[in-house]
């Protein structure tokens, strides 16, 4: 099934789906009202899924987990799987500046699509649509909620009153839908550096930090 057919399976109202994928830069009607509704629906579905998935988790952990599931970068990655960037209608300025690749525009479009599914098919279908891509993310949450390599590297340096690490982008390459980023993380003291490469700059920075941690704390 094509991406287009997959989306249309969840939302049969073509006009509503088109509105969900129209950025305000392209004029009215655009997707901002749908985005507002979709944001609330996503939060509710995520909260319910976490409540059922982690029966012994306290409120603090559930809150952090929900924030991770609905954060802009997470939603943008899901939007890329649906290839929403290629379908978002943008004004000329946003098109020229690469708006179809921007996390904020992609995540807003996904929220709007969630609302479109709800308005077209109802709450049960909306929940099923969200869970179709959210449930696989639940298994990744324990690792994501642990302290990430950049945080741990920062704390290691701070604990020894050493300078903060510096991250620099070395290269961004590849097609719009499959970009690769290569960064370097440099320490002044001790004088070390490591490179990381991934599909997002943030992930590349995490990999570089993880490499340095391995060298600073071998076997830890």
TIZA-541307 format. One record per residue: residue number from 0; x, y, z of N, C-alpha, C in turn; residue in one letter. Coordinates in Angstrom, 1 decimal. Atoms other than C-alpha are relative to their C-alpha. Layout:
! TIZA-541307
NUM | X | Y | Z | X | Y | Z | X | Y | Z | A
...
***
This chain:
! TIZA-541307
0 | 0.8 | -1.2 | 0.0 | 0.0 | 0.0 | 0.0 | 0.9 | 1.3 | 0.0 | X
1 | -0.7 | -1.2 | 0.0 | 1.3 | 3.4 | -0.9 | -0.2 | 0.9 | 1.2 | X
2 | 0.3 | -0.9 | -1.1 | 1.7 | 6.2 | 1.6 | -1.3 | 0.8 | -0.2 | X
3 | 1.2 | -0.7 | 0.3 | -1.0 | 8.1 | -0.1 | -1.3 | -0.8 | 0.3 | X
4 | 1.1 | 0.9 | -0.3 | -3.4 | 5.1 | 0.1 | -0.1 | -0.2 | 1.4 | X
5 | 0.0 | 0.3 | -1.5 | -2.4 | 4.5 | 3.7 | -0.7 | 1.2 | 0.7 | X
6 | 0.6 | -1.2 | -0.6 | -3.4 | 8.1 | 4.7 | -1.5 | 0.0 | -0.4 | X
7 | 1.4 | 0.0 | 0.4 | -6.6 | 7.9 | 2.7 | -0.8 | -1.1 | 0.6 | X
8 | 0.7 | 1.0 | -0.7 | -7.5 | 4.7 | 4.3 | -0.5 | 0.5 | 1.4 | X
9 | 0.4 | -0.5 | -1.4 | -7.6 | 6.5 | 7.7 | -0.9 | 1.2 | -0.1 | X
10 | 0.9 | -1.2 | 0.2 | -9.2 | 9.7 | 6.3 | -0.5 | 0.0 | -1.4 | X
11 | 0.5 | 0.1 | 1.3 | -11.5 | 9.3 | 3.4 | -0.5 | 1.3 | -0.6 | X
12 | 0.4 | -1.4 | 0.4 | -12.5 | 13.0 | 3.3 | 1.2 | 0.7 | -0.6 | X
13 | -1.2 | -0.6 | 0.7 | -10.0 | 14.3 | 0.6 | 0.2 | 1.4 | 0.4 | X
14 | -0.1 | -1.4 | -0.3 | -10.8 | 17.9 | 1.3 | 0.5 | 0.3 | 1.4 | X
15 | -0.5 | -0.1 | -1.4 | -10.2 | 17.5 | 5.1 | 1.4 | -0.4 | 0.1 | X
16 | -1.4 | 0.5 | 0.0 | -7.0 | 15.6 | 4.5 | 0.9 | 1.1 | -0.7 | X
17 | -0.8 | -1.0 | 0.7 | -5.8 | 18.3 | 2.1 | 0.2 | 1.2 | 0.9 | X
18 | -0.1 | -1.1 | -1.0 | -6.6 | 21.0 | 4.7 | 1.1 | -0.3 | 1.1 | X
19 | -1.0 | 0.4 | -1.1 | -4.6 | 19.0 | 7.3 | 1.4 | 0.2 | -0.5 | X
20 | -1.4 | 0.0 | 0.5 | -1.6 | 19.1 | 5.0 | 0.3 | 1.4 | -0.7 | X
21 | -0.2 | -1.4 | 0.5 | -1.9 | 22.9 | 4.1 | 0.6 | 0.9 | 1.1 | X
22 | -0.6 | -0.9 | -1.0 | 0.5 | 25.2 | 6.0 | -0.6 | 1.4 | -0.2 | X
23 | 0.6 | -1.4 | 0.1 | -0.7 | 28.7 | 6.8 | 0.7 | 0.9 | -1.0 | X
24 | -0.7 | -0.8 | 1.0 | 2.0 | 30.1 | 4.5 | -0.6 | -0.1 | -1.4 | X
25 | 0.7 | 0.2 | 1.3 | -0.1 | 28.8 | 1.6 | -1.4 | 0.6 | -0.1 | X
26 | 1.3 | -0.6 | 0.0 | -3.2 | 30.7 | 2.6 | -1.0 | -0.8 | 0.8 | X
27 | 1.1 | 0.7 | -0.7 | -6.6 | 29.7 | 4.0 | -0.8 | -0.8 | -1.1 | X
28 | -0.1 | 0.5 | -1.4 | -8.0 | 27.3 | 4.8 | 1.3 | -0.8 | 0.2 | X
29 | -1.2 | 0.7 | -0.3 | -4.9 | 25.9 | 6.5 | -0.2 | -0.9 | 1.2 | X
30 | 0.1 | 1.1 | -1.0 | -4.2 | 23.4 | 9.2 | 0.1 | 0.4 | 1.5 | X
31 | -0.3 | -0.4 | -1.4 | -3.7 | 25.4 | 12.4 | -1.1 | -0.4 | 1.0 | X
32 | 1.1 | 0.4 | -0.9 | -7.2 | 24.7 | 13.9 | 0.1 | -1.6 | 0.2 | X
33 | -0.2 | 1.4 | -0.1 | -6.7 | 21.0 | 13.1 | 1.2 | -0.4 | 0.8 | X
34 | -1.2 | 0.2 | -0.8 | -3.3 | 21.1 | 14.6 | -0.3 | 0.1 | 1.5 | X
35 | 0.4 | -0.2 | -1.4 | -4.8 | 22.4 | 17.9 | -0.7 | -1.2 | 0.5 | X
36 | 0.8 | 1.1 | -0.4 | -7.3 | 19.6 | 18.0 | 0.9 | -1.3 | 0.1 | X
37 | -0.8 | 1.2 | 0.1 | -4.8 | 16.9 | 17.0 | 1.0 | 0.0 | 1.2 | X
38 | -0.9 | 0.0 | -1.1 | -2.4 | 18.0 | 19.7 | -0.6 | -0.5 | 1.3 | X
39 | 0.7 | 0.5 | -1.2 | -5.0 | 17.4 | 22.4 | -0.3 | -1.5 | -0.1 | X
40 | 0.3 | 1.4 | 0.2 | -6.0 | 14.1 | 20.9 | 1.2 | -0.9 | 0.2 | X
41 | -1.2 | 0.7 | -0.1 | -2.4 | 12.9 | 20.7 | 0.4 | -0.2 | 1.5 | X
42 | -0.4 | 0.0 | -1.5 | -1.8 | 13.8 | 24.4 | -0.9 | -1.0 | 0.7 | X
43 | 0.9 | 1.0 | -0.7 | -4.9 | 11.8 | 25.4 | 0.3 | -1.4 | -0.3 | X
44 | -0.3 | 1.4 | 0.4 | -4.1 | 8.7 | 23.4 | 1.3 | -0.4 | 0.6 | X
45 | -1.3 | 0.3 | -0.6 | -0.5 | 8.8 | 24.6 | -0.2 | -0.3 | 1.5 | X
46 | 0.2 | 0.2 | -1.4 | -1.6 | 9.1 | 28.2 | -0.7 | -1.3 | 0.3 | X
47 | 0.8 | 1.3 | -0.2 | -4.1 | 6.2 | 27.9 | 0.9 | -1.2 | -0.3 | X
48 | -0.9 | 1.1 | 0.3 | -1.5 | 4.0 | 26.2 | 1.0 | -0.2 | 1.1 | X
49 | -1.0 | 0.1 | -1.0 | 1.1 | 4.7 | 28.8 | -0.6 | -0.5 | 1.3 | X
50 | 0.7 | 0.4 | -1.3 | -1.4 | 4.2 | 31.7 | -0.2 | -1.6 | -0.1 | X
51 | 0.3 | 1.4 | 0.1 | -2.2 | 0.7 | 30.3 | 1.3 | -0.8 | -0.2 | X
52 | -1.3 | 0.7 | 0.3 | 1.4 | -0.2 | 29.2 | 0.9 | -0.1 | 1.2 | X
53 | -0.9 | 0.0 | -1.2 | 3.1 | 0.7 | 32.5 | -0.9 | 0.2 | 1.2 | X
54 | 1.0 | 0.0 | -1.1 | 0.6 | -0.2 | 35.3 | 0.6 | 0.5 | 1.3 | X
55 | -0.6 | -0.4 | -1.3 | 3.1 | 0.5 | 38.1 | 0.8 | 1.3 | 0.0 | X
56 | -0.7 | -1.3 | 0.1 | 4.6 | 3.8 | 36.8 | -0.7 | 1.1 | 0.8 | X
57 | 0.6 | -1.2 | -0.7 | 4.1 | 6.9 | 38.9 | -0.2 | 1.1 | -1.0 | X
58 | 0.4 | -1.1 | 0.9 | 2.8 | 10.2 | 37.6 | 1.2 | 0.7 | -0.6 | X
59 | -1.1 | -0.7 | 0.5 | 6.2 | 11.7 | 37.2 | 0.6 | -0.7 | -1.3 | X
60 | -0.6 | 0.8 | 1.1 | 7.5 | 8.9 | 34.9 | -1.0 | 0.0 | -1.2 | X
61 | 1.0 | 0.0 | 1.1 | 4.2 | 8.8 | 32.9 | 0.0 | 1.4 | -0.7 | X
62 | 0.0 | -1.3 | 0.6 | 4.4 | 12.6 | 32.4 | 1.3 | 0.2 | -0.9 | X
63 | -1.2 | -0.1 | 0.8 | 8.0 | 12.4 | 31.1 | -0.1 | -0.9 | -1.2 | X
64 | 0.2 | 0.9 | 1.1 | 7.1 | 9.4 | 28.9 | -0.9 | 0.6 | -1.0 | X
65 | 0.9 | -0.6 | 0.9 | 4.2 | 11.2 | 27.4 | 0.6 | 1.2 | -0.8 | X
66 | -0.7 | -1.1 | 0.6 | 6.3 | 14.3 | 26.7 | 1.0 | -0.5 | -1.1 | X
67 | -0.9 | 0.5 | 0.9 | 8.8 | 12.1 | 24.9 | -0.7 | -0.5 | -1.3 | X
68 | 0.8 | 0.6 | 1.1 | 6.1 | 10.4 | 22.7 | -0.5 | 1.1 | -0.9 | X
69 | 0.6 | -1.0 | 0.8 | 4.6 | 13.7 | 21.6 | 0.9 | 1.2 | -0.3 | X
70 | -0.9 | -1.1 | 0.2 | 7.7 | 15.9 | 21.4 | 0.1 | 0.2 | -1.5 | X
71 | -0.1 | -0.4 | 1.4 | 8.3 | 17.7 | 18.1 | 0.9 | -0.9 | -0.8 | X
72 | -0.9 | 0.8 | 0.8 | 11.3 | 15.7 | 17.0 | -0.6 | -1.4 | -0.2 | X
73 | 0.5 | 1.3 | 0.2 | 9.5 | 12.4 | 17.6 | -1.1 | 0.0 | -1.0 | X
74 | 1.1 | -0.1 | 0.9 | 6.4 | 13.5 | 15.7 | 0.5 | 0.2 | -1.4 | X
75 | -0.6 | -0.3 | 1.3 | 8.6 | 14.8 | 12.9 | 0.5 | -1.3 | -0.7 | X
76 | -0.5 | 1.3 | 0.5 | 10.2 | 11.4 | 12.5 | -1.1 | -0.9 | -0.5 | X
77 | 1.2 | 0.8 | 0.4 | 6.8 | 9.7 | 12.3 | -0.5 | 0.6 | -1.3 | X
78 | 0.4 | -0.7 | 1.2 | 5.8 | 12.3 | 9.7 | 0.8 | -0.3 | -1.2 | X
79 | -0.9 | 0.4 | 1.1 | 8.8 | 11.4 | 7.6 | -0.3 | -1.4 | -0.5 | X
80 | 0.3 | 1.3 | 0.5 | 7.8 | 7.8 | 7.6 | -1.2 | 0.0 | -0.9 | X
81 | 1.2 | -0.1 | 0.9 | 4.5 | 8.8 | 6.1 | 0.3 | 0.9 | -1.2 | X
82 | -0.4 | -0.9 | 1.1 | 6.4 | 11.1 | 3.7 | -0.9 | 1.2 | -0.1 | X
83 | 0.9 | -1.2 | 0.0 | 4.2 | 14.0 | 4.8 | 0.7 | 1.2 | -0.7 | X
84 | -0.7 | -1.2 | 0.6 | 6.9 | 16.5 | 3.7 | -0.3 | 0.2 | -1.5 | X
85 | 0.3 | -0.1 | 1.4 | 6.2 | 15.7 | 0.1 | -1.4 | 0.4 | -0.3 | X
86 | 1.4 | -0.3 | 0.2 | 2.5 | 16.3 | 0.5 | -0.5 | 1.3 | 0.6 | X
87 | 0.4 | -1.2 | -0.6 | 2.5 | 19.4 | 2.6 | 0.0 | 1.2 | -1.0 | X
88 | 0.2 | -1.2 | 0.9 | 1.2 | 22.5 | 0.7 | 0.6 | 1.2 | 0.7 | X
89 | -0.7 | -1.1 | -0.7 | 3.5 | 25.4 | 1.5 | 0.0 | 1.3 | -0.9 | X
90 | -0.2 | -1.2 | 0.8 | 3.8 | 29.1 | 0.4 | 1.4 | 0.0 | -0.6 | X
91 | -1.2 | 0.0 | 0.7 | 6.6 | 30.0 | -1.9 | 1.2 | 0.2 | 0.9 | X
92 | -1.1 | -0.3 | -0.9 | 8.8 | 31.4 | 0.9 | 0.4 | -1.2 | 0.8 | X
93 | -0.3 | 1.2 | -0.8 | 8.6 | 28.2 | 3.0 | 0.5 | -1.1 | -0.9 | X
94 | -0.6 | 1.0 | 0.9 | 9.2 | 26.1 | -0.1 | 1.4 | 0.2 | -0.3 | X
95 | -1.4 | -0.3 | 0.3 | 12.4 | 27.9 | -0.9 | 0.9 | -0.2 | 1.2 | X
96 | -0.8 | 0.2 | -1.2 | 13.6 | 27.7 | 2.7 | 0.0 | -1.5 | 0.5 | X
97 | 0.0 | 1.4 | -0.4 | 13.0 | 23.9 | 2.8 | -0.9 | -0.3 | 1.1 | X
98 | 0.9 | 0.3 | -1.1 | 10.0 | 24.0 | 5.1 | -0.5 | -1.4 | 0.1 | X
99 | 0.5 | 1.4 | -0.1 | 8.9 | 20.5 | 4.1 | 1.0 | -0.9 | 0.7 | X
100 | -0.9 | 0.8 | -0.8 | 12.0 | 19.3 | 6.0 | 0.0 | 0.4 | 1.4 | X
101 | -0.1 | -0.6 | -1.3 | 11.5 | 21.4 | 9.1 | -0.8 | -0.8 | 1.0 | X
102 | 0.7 | 0.8 | -1.0 | 10.6 | 19.4 | 12.3 | -1.3 | 0.7 | 0.4 | X
103 | 1.2 | -0.6 | -0.5 | 8.0 | 22.0 | 13.4 | -1.1 | -0.1 | -1.0 | X
104 | 1.1 | 0.1 | 1.0 | 6.1 | 22.0 | 10.1 | -0.5 | -1.5 | -0.1 | X
105 | 0.4 | 1.4 | 0.1 | 6.2 | 18.2 | 9.9 | -0.8 | -0.5 | 1.2 | X
106 | 0.7 | 0.5 | -1.2 | 5.1 | 17.6 | 13.5 | -1.4 | 0.7 | 0.0 | X
107 | 1.4 | -0.7 | 0.0 | 2.2 | 20.2 | 13.1 | -0.9 | -0.7 | -1.0 | X
108 | 0.8 | 0.7 | 1.1 | 1.1 | 18.4 | 9.9 | -0.5 | -1.3 | 0.5 | X
109 | 0.4 | 1.3 | -0.5 | 1.0 | 15.1 | 11.7 | -1.1 | 0.2 | 1.0 | X
110 | 1.1 | -0.3 | -0.9 | -1.1 | 16.6 | 14.5 | -1.3 | 0.3 | -0.7 | X
111 | 1.2 | -0.4 | 0.8 | -3.5 | 18.0 | 11.9 | -0.6 | -1.2 | -0.6 | X
112 | 0.5 | 1.2 | 0.6 | -3.8 | 14.6 | 10.2 | -0.7 | -0.8 | 1.1 | X
113 | 0.6 | 0.7 | -1.1 | -4.6 | 13.0 | 13.6 | -1.4 | 0.6 | 0.2 | X
114 | 1.3 | -0.7 | -0.2 | -7.5 | 15.6 | 14.0 | -0.9 | -0.4 | -1.2 | X
115 | 0.8 | 0.3 | 1.2 | -8.6 | 14.9 | 10.4 | -0.6 | -1.4 | 0.1 | X
116 | 0.5 | 1.3 | -0.2 | -8.9 | 11.2 | 11.1 | -1.1 | -0.1 | 1.0 | X
117 | 1.1 | 0.0 | -1.1 | -10.9 | 11.9 | 14.3 | -1.3 | 0.6 | -0.6 | X
118 | 1.2 | -0.6 | 0.5 | -13.3 | 14.2 | 12.5 | -0.7 | -0.8 | -1.1 | X
119 | 0.5 | 0.8 | 1.1 | -13.7 | 11.9 | 9.5 | -0.5 | -1.4 | 0.5 | X
120 | 0.3 | 1.4 | -0.3 | -13.8 | 8.5 | 11.2 | -0.4 | -0.3 | 1.5 | X
121 | 0.4 | 0.1 | -1.4 | -14.4 | 9.1 | 15.0 | 1.2 | -0.4 | 0.9 | X
122 | -1.1 | 0.2 | -1.0 | -12.4 | 8.5 | 18.2 | 0.7 | -1.3 | -0.1 | X
123 | -0.6 | 1.3 | 0.1 | -11.9 | 4.8 | 17.8 | 1.0 | -0.2 | -1.1 | X
124 | -0.9 | 0.1 | 1.1 | -10.3 | 5.1 | 14.4 | 1.2 | 0.9 | 0.2 | X
125 | -1.1 | -0.9 | -0.3 | -8.2 | 8.1 | 15.6 | 0.9 | -0.7 | 0.9 | X
126 | -0.9 | 0.7 | -1.0 | -6.9 | 6.0 | 18.5 | 0.8 | -1.1 | -0.7 | X
127 | -0.6 | 1.0 | 0.7 | -6.2 | 3.1 | 16.2 | 1.2 | 0.5 | -0.9 | X
128 | -1.0 | -0.7 | 0.9 | -4.3 | 5.4 | 13.7 | 1.2 | 0.4 | 0.8 | X
129 | -1.1 | -0.5 | -0.8 | -2.2 | 6.9 | 16.5 | 0.8 | -1.2 | 0.5 | X
130 | -0.7 | 1.2 | -0.6 | -1.4 | 3.5 | 18.1 | 0.7 | -0.8 | -1.0 | X
131 | -0.7 | 0.7 | 1.0 | -0.4 | 2.1 | 14.8 | 1.5 | 0.4 | -0.1 | X
132 | -1.4 | -0.4 | 0.0 | 2.8 | 4.1 | 15.0 | 0.5 | 0.4 | 1.3 | X
133 | -0.5 | -0.3 | -1.4 | 2.9 | 5.0 | 18.7 | 0.4 | -1.2 | 0.8 | X
134 | -0.3 | 1.2 | -0.8 | 2.9 | 1.5 | 20.1 | 1.5 | -0.5 | -0.2 | X
135 | -1.4 | 0.4 | 0.1 | 6.3 | 0.6 | 18.6 | 1.0 | 0.9 | 0.7 | X
136 | -0.9 | -1.0 | -0.7 | 7.8 | 3.7 | 20.2 | 0.0 | -0.3 | 1.5 | X
137 | 0.1 | 0.2 | -1.5 | 6.7 | 2.5 | 23.7 | 1.2 | -0.9 | 0.4 | X
138 | -1.1 | 0.9 | -0.4 | 9.4 | -0.3 | 23.7 | 1.3 | 0.8 | 0.1 | X
139 | -1.2 | -0.8 | 0.1 | 12.0 | 2.4 | 23.0 | 0.1 | 1.0 | 1.2 | X
140 | 0.0 | -1.0 | -1.0 | 11.0 | 4.6 | 25.9 | 1.0 | -0.2 | 1.2 | X
141 | -0.9 | 0.1 | -1.2 | 13.0 | 3.1 | 28.8 | 1.4 | 0.5 | -0.4 | X
142 | -1.4 | -0.4 | 0.3 | 16.3 | 3.7 | 26.9 | 0.0 | 1.6 | -0.2 | X
143 | 0.0 | -1.4 | 0.3 | 15.2 | 7.2 | 25.8 | -0.2 | 0.8 | 1.3 | X
144 | 0.2 | -0.7 | -1.2 | 14.1 | 8.2 | 29.3 | 1.2 | 0.0 | 1.0 | X
145 | -1.3 | 0.0 | -0.8 | 17.5 | 7.2 | 30.8 | 0.8 | 1.2 | -0.5 | X
146 | -0.9 | -1.2 | 0.4 | 20.1 | 10.0 | 30.7 | 0.7 | -0.3 | -1.3 | X
147 | -0.6 | 0.2 | 1.3 | 21.3 | 10.4 | 27.2 | 1.5 | 0.3 | 0.1 | X
148 | -1.5 | -0.2 | 0.0 | 25.1 | 10.4 | 26.3 | 0.4 | 1.4 | 0.2 | X
149 | -0.5 | -1.4 | -0.1 | 25.3 | 14.2 | 25.9 | -0.2 | 0.5 | 1.5 | X
150 | 0.2 | -0.4 | -1.4 | 23.8 | 14.7 | 29.4 | 1.0 | -0.6 | 0.9 | X
151 | -1.0 | 0.7 | -0.8 | 26.1 | 12.1 | 30.9 | 1.4 | 0.5 | -0.2 | X
152 | -1.4 | -0.6 | 0.2 | 29.2 | 13.6 | 29.3 | 0.1 | 1.3 | 0.6 | X
153 | 0.0 | -1.3 | -0.7 | 28.2 | 17.0 | 30.5 | 0.2 | -0.1 | 1.5 | X
154 | -0.1 | 0.1 | -1.4 | 27.8 | 15.8 | 34.0 | 1.3 | -0.6 | 0.4 | X
155 | -1.4 | 0.5 | -0.3 | 31.1 | 13.9 | 33.9 | 1.0 | 1.1 | 0.1 | X
156 | -0.9 | -1.2 | 0.1 | 32.9 | 17.1 | 32.9 | -0.3 | 0.9 | 1.2 | X
157 | 0.4 | -1.0 | -1.1 | 31.0 | 19.3 | 35.4 | 0.5 | -0.5 | 1.3 | X
158 | -0.4 | 0.5 | -1.3 | 31.8 | 16.9 | 38.2 | 1.5 | 0.1 | 0.3 | X
159 | -1.5 | -0.2 | -0.1 | 35.5 | 17.4 | 37.5 | 0.4 | 1.5 | -0.3 | X
160 | -0.2 | -1.5 | 0.3 | 35.1 | 21.2 | 36.9 | 0.8 | 0.2 | -1.3 | X
161 | -0.6 | -0.1 | 1.3 | 36.2 | 20.8 | 33.3 | -0.9 | 0.7 | -1.0 | X
162 | 0.8 | -0.8 | 1.0 | 35.1 | 22.9 | 30.3 | -1.0 | -0.9 | -0.7 | X
163 | 1.1 | 0.7 | 0.7 | 31.9 | 22.0 | 28.5 | 0.5 | -0.5 | -1.4 | X
164 | -0.4 | 0.5 | 1.4 | 32.1 | 20.0 | 25.2 | -0.5 | 0.9 | -1.0 | X
165 | 0.4 | -0.8 | 1.1 | 31.8 | 21.7 | 21.9 | -0.4 | -0.9 | -1.2 | X
166 | 0.4 | 0.8 | 1.1 | 29.8 | 20.2 | 19.0 | 0.0 | 0.8 | -1.3 | X
167 | 0.0 | -0.7 | 1.3 | 30.4 | 21.2 | 15.4 | -0.5 | -0.9 | -1.1 | X
168 | 0.5 | 0.7 | 1.2 | 28.6 | 20.1 | 12.2 | 1.1 | -0.1 | -1.0 | X
169 | -1.1 | 0.2 | 1.0 | 31.2 | 18.7 | 9.8 | -0.6 | -0.2 | -1.4 | X
170 | 0.5 | 0.3 | 1.4 | 28.9 | 17.6 | 6.9 | -1.5 | -0.4 | 0.2 | X
171 | 1.4 | 0.4 | 0.2 | 25.2 | 17.3 | 5.9 | -0.1 | -0.5 | -1.4 | X
172 | 0.0 | 0.5 | 1.4 | 24.7 | 15.1 | 2.9 | -1.3 | -0.8 | -0.2 | X
173 | 1.1 | 0.9 | 0.3 | 22.1 | 13.0 | 1.1 | -1.2 | 0.8 | -0.5 | X
174 | 1.3 | -0.6 | 0.5 | 18.6 | 13.6 | -0.4 | -0.8 | 0.5 | 1.2 | X
175 | 0.8 | -0.7 | -1.0 | 16.0 | 15.6 | 1.5 | -0.6 | -1.1 | 0.9 | X
176 | 0.7 | 1.0 | -0.8 | 14.2 | 12.4 | 2.7 | 1.0 | -1.0 | 0.7 | X
177 | -1.0 | 0.9 | -0.6 | 17.4 | 10.6 | 3.7 | 1.3 | 0.7 | 0.3 | X
178 | -1.3 | -0.8 | -0.3 | 19.9 | 13.2 | 5.0 | 0.8 | -0.7 | 1.0 | X
179 | -0.9 | 0.5 | -1.0 | 22.9 | 12.2 | 7.0 | 0.8 | 1.2 | 0.5 | X
180 | -0.7 | -1.0 | -0.7 | 24.7 | 14.4 | 9.5 | 1.2 | -0.5 | 0.6 | X
181 | -1.2 | 0.4 | -0.6 | 28.3 | 14.1 | 10.6 | 0.5 | 1.2 | 0.9 | X
182 | -0.4 | -1.1 | -0.9 | 29.4 | 16.1 | 13.7 | 1.2 | -0.5 | 0.8 | X
183 | -1.1 | 0.4 | -0.9 | 32.4 | 16.2 | 16.0 | -0.2 | 0.6 | 1.3 | X
184 | 0.1 | -0.5 | -1.3 | 32.4 | 16.6 | 19.7 | 1.5 | 0.1 | 0.5 | X
185 | -1.4 | -0.3 | -0.4 | 35.6 | 18.2 | 21.1 | 0.0 | 0.4 | 1.5 | X
186 | -0.3 | -0.3 | -1.4 | 36.9 | 18.4 | 24.6 | 1.3 | 0.8 | 0.1 | X
187 | -1.2 | -0.7 | -0.2 | 39.4 | 21.0 | 25.7 | 0.9 | -0.7 | 1.0 | X
188 | -0.8 | 0.6 | -1.1 | 40.4 | 19.1 | 28.8 | -0.9 | -1.2 | 0.6 | X
189 | -1.2 | 0.4 | 0.8 | 41.2 | 16.3 | 28.4 | -0.2 | 0.2 | -1.5 | X
190 | 0.0 | -0.3 | 1.4 | 42.1 | 17.0 | 24.8 | -0.4 | -1.2 | -0.8 | X
191 | 0.5 | 1.2 | 0.7 | 39.9 | 14.5 | 23.0 | -1.1 | 0.5 | -1.0 | X
192 | 1.1 | -0.3 | 0.9 | 37.5 | 14.5 | 20.1 | -0.6 | -1.3 | -0.6 | X
193 | 0.6 | 1.2 | 0.6 | 35.1 | 12.0 | 18.5 | -1.1 | 0.5 | -1.0 | X
194 | 1.0 | -0.3 | 1.0 | 32.8 | 12.0 | 15.5 | -1.2 | -0.9 | 0.1 | X
195 | 1.2 | 0.8 | 0.1 | 29.3 | 10.8 | 15.1 | -0.8 | 0.3 | -1.2 | X
196 | 0.8 | -0.1 | 1.2 | 27.0 | 10.2 | 12.1 | -1.3 | -0.6 | 0.2 | X
197 | 1.4 | 0.6 | -0.2 | 23.2 | 9.7 | 12.0 | -0.9 | 0.8 | -0.9 | X
198 | 1.0 | -0.7 | 0.8 | 20.0 | 10.8 | 10.3 | -0.5 | 1.3 | 0.4 | X
199 | 0.3 | -1.3 | -0.5 | 19.6 | 13.8 | 12.4 | 1.2 | 0.6 | 0.8 | X
200 | -1.2 | -0.6 | -0.7 | 22.1 | 16.3 | 13.9 | 0.0 | -0.4 | 1.5 | X
201 | 0.1 | 0.3 | -1.4 | 20.9 | 15.6 | 17.4 | 0.5 | -1.4 | 0.3 | X
202 | -0.5 | 1.4 | -0.2 | 21.4 | 11.8 | 17.0 | 1.5 | -0.1 | -0.2 | X
203 | -1.4 | 0.0 | 0.3 | 24.8 | 12.4 | 15.5 | 0.8 | 0.5 | 1.2 | X
204 | -0.7 | -0.5 | -1.2 | 25.8 | 14.5 | 18.5 | 0.0 | -1.0 | 1.1 | X
205 | 0.1 | 1.0 | -1.1 | 24.6 | 11.8 | 20.9 | 1.0 | -1.1 | -0.3 | X
206 | -0.9 | 1.1 | 0.3 | 26.7 | 9.2 | 19.1 | 1.5 | 0.4 | 0.2 | X
207 | -1.3 | -0.5 | -0.3 | 29.8 | 11.4 | 19.3 | 0.3 | 0.1 | 1.5 | X
208 | -0.1 | -0.1 | -1.5 | 29.2 | 12.0 | 23.0 | 0.2 | -1.4 | 0.6 | X
209 | -0.1 | 1.4 | -0.5 | 28.7 | 8.2 | 23.5 | 1.4 | -0.5 | -0.2 | X
210 | -1.4 | 0.5 | 0.3 | 32.1 | 7.5 | 21.8 | 1.0 | 0.6 | 1.0 | X
211 | -1.0 | -0.6 | -0.9 | 33.9 | 10.0 | 24.1 | -0.2 | -0.7 | 1.4 | X
212 | 0.2 | 0.6 | -1.3 | 32.2 | 8.5 | 27.2 | 0.7 | -1.4 | 0.1 | X
213 | -0.7 | 1.3 | 0.1 | 33.5 | 5.0 | 26.1 | 1.5 | 0.2 | 0.3 | X
214 | -1.4 | -0.2 | -0.1 | 37.0 | 6.4 | 26.0 | 0.3 | 0.6 | 1.4 | X
215 | -0.3 | -0.5 | -1.3 | 36.7 | 8.3 | 29.3 | -0.3 | -1.0 | 1.1 | X
216 | 0.5 | 1.0 | -1.1 | 34.9 | 5.5 | 31.2 | 0.0 | -1.4 | -0.6 | X
217 | 0.0 | 1.4 | 0.6 | 36.0 | 2.2 | 29.5 | -0.6 | -1.0 | 0.9 | X
218 | 0.6 | 1.0 | -0.8 | 33.8 | -0.6 | 30.6 | -1.1 | 0.4 | 0.9 | X
219 | 1.0 | -0.5 | -0.9 | 31.4 | 1.7 | 32.5 | -1.4 | -0.4 | -0.5 | X
***
